[in-house]
Amino acid sequence: MQTQLIIRVDADLKNKVSQLAAAEGKNLSETMRELMIQYVRDRDRKGYIMALWDELGKEARARGFAEQEIDSIIQQVRKENAQSRS
């Protein structure tokens, strides 16, 4: 469900953003939604990490790895990385 958000901005800024959005074939609302989504993505580290883990899990399952194998693979990679830093 979408909700309405009312913000106050300088008229010149609104006009510039509207013009740039129109040049991309978008309206102001679409552009502001995209900017807000990107803002959250850039700052929501937990969400980013969880999405990354989900993606890695999907890839591991697609390659046929069992969940039990994944833990041992992670431990092995960590061990190798630690040895290479020493």
PyMOL commands that set and color helices and strands:
alter all, ss='L'
color gray80, all
select helices_A, chain A and resi 11-23+28-43+45-62+67-85
alter helices_A, ss='H'
color red, helices_A
deselect
rebuild
show_as cartoon
